[in-house]
Amino acid sequence: MSTERAAESHVGVMDAQFVGGASKIQIKKDATRAPAIGGEMEVAGTAEDAVRTHERRMGALPSRQPSHGAPIVLVVDDGETNRALVLAYLSDLDCRLRTAEDGPSALAAIEAEPPDLVLLDVQMPGMDGYEVCRRIKARPRGRLLPVVMLTALDHANDRVLALESGADDFMTKPVDRVELVARVRSALRLKAVYDNLDSAEQVIFSLAAAVEAKDAYTEKHTHRVAESARFIGTKMGLSERALDALYRGGIIHDIGKIGVPDAILLKPGPLDSAELALMRLHPEIGESIVKPLRSAASLLPIIRNHHENFDGSGYPDGLAGRAIPHLARIVAVCDAFDALVTDRPYRKAKSVDDAMAVLVDGAGKQWDAEAVDVLVREMPHISALGFA
């Protein structure tokens, strides 16, 4: 039987469809046979057999024991094969993996042993993923618990519903293994930041999230900036302390926009001179918000100076060249790139290639040339990790 015919053989329980070679898989309900990886011969038996074959072909090894105090990841899906596949994908991460087969059992598991991340299927019988997410976020301990929704639904409205339910991220099946691992690592890193904040810092980071939520065009902007800035810092050989500052500063670099009227933030056209002057106050407003924090010293230069230009034409201080704090220069490049490749109220997104061309043209004038060079050179890796 051909692979194509095998993919059409639906009998009754579940089916696993491997997409694009060995890195992607789509689990579909209501079937029992599955095509093998990469268009090879049919795998006889259930989708569980297909998953086991996939793991053997990927060179899967028995899961290592997580370290003491490793973060907990809760995988919620009504499909046993779906849960097994996600567990296999995450088996090399240093985390404790837990599963739940429906909404009520997931909520009970969270109450009994709070996880550090929830990977949540949308389409479940009874209580769907949207409702589960709403209930998680309604709990005092759930507000800062990252929830990533995984679903075969791919309409824009489904993404909107997930975000309105409080989801922190959204992945469409078939899920790419490399991207899933990167997203999980990113979410756990963010949760670790939250866990290490004092109460005042938690308020600040919650405010930063609230600022981003005001504008649908900047959804997840600060997280992408934080991750890409940290990645670039790693490639530059910066210290762990500097990498932490890049990540934390990237998340809250635009917090000062809470003091900018929505009419300006969301204006679907160019700002006039008065509006531009108000918009340019946000770095100073952000600095004043964050300054009282005991851990703010390394973050303040990023918040205040991420709109300085290398030629001295930026704001608020008109700094030039290496007088601009190094970490602020890195965040400025990542901030500009992400702004260029996403839709904004006043213009459509540029392609990745066009955005990189803009950065290269402005290197040494608007942006730090070294940071631009690293971003452009590492763009395939940044894109593969889901940070661009």
Steps between C-alpha positions, in 0.01 A plus 500: 500500500637846415569762767227721355246217521618420852439859603141464380432176686274612786352226717423618847731637769797725417740576217846657499597692187869583469559824312820634344725211594570405857466834674123549482203287588128556489285282722150462363205348677270223366746272319722202575775474241782743438748567222863458591746786516613677187274309261651158576304176517182484700519423871259225594295530815399797709632855510684402816706268277567795270620712790732224617635463147549879485692495827726217377569683175581816695745302716288550810653387826334433835415825677764616743406568858431871559713684752372582846264796485471488120198690365171316446335494157137386487385360164121507461342312209215250471703296251738249657724497193516880494614503862758227435640687201543830686667313786738339249583838348578647843679198643845657473403814694579524870139512615244283677227402256141450613187422296125550523236365262232766541421842647379395848797270560735775381354750746523241779864430413581871505338535841684198641845583359528835320699461177734753340346465154179359353486368142128498433299345216200703383262237365404280795159353585305667777716788620703630204846655523369858491293440813785319675731793425248753632466304824877471539550874453213582739692340789738719699789261436405464135548855380874452451480133396592477128242319286585398143204379294556227238230448240429384147275805457669761286246779453594848621193499725631192683819685584298798622285272719815344649648840586169625639489192721834608646737271309861616491583329172333302223639227276325344203524129432690336344746615764864520404718322757780760497254789531306329780819445701603863443158631604500284813847618597393861444186461711690331782763773493225762535341307786837483676527878469154543653583258783811700591326835512396665821140625527581847361682350204205273426279807476746661255516194275122467512474864397732431205273215392197728532666762277563240230143368526365846415626466144422188293776602258770453763384160626804315646729778371688541827553124539646472151724799567610349832578159350680631192702750708608227737590276205713773341666569834587133525664510157696808610634308799337721765485394863200320647420813700490707180286236326253510789485880475441479124212260552335685789563838341362378170175398667441838667681738262171659388328515838502881479235479229248458779528879527429556129134547396345214301401747230870550429610139542229371267483787253472355146720766345804723557526684832502879498774689682306526828411129495856405414626701796265309732601164352867583553441543872445128551867409571515758780159397635615137499819586683306685770267199546779245530760709686373422855556127452796356683605299191454786254859619458582281199160555338477878512746571215305263274168663582627857473735471202356242260395781261842669480656501154863416435551839327359693798163587343290285733325568829469579787866588564647533151777253582727382218720200424639311797362760738171315454491213753596175331192303606274782382667485157425127473136539607462793256594277206267219609221748570536659157509167318187370671318827431594477132373144451164544677191688392451836664191728493678731254664245265523136394782272609816471292649167400792368705738571211375857457522562874859375512583725205366799695715409800812449288446835330466669841794321666744752642247780455186401688607168646811335640676329206624204704152422635352528151767270360433231763122520452527470121755217521295307754157568346448137382549380858288781649218420258523127563464559872185706445649830618447677165 
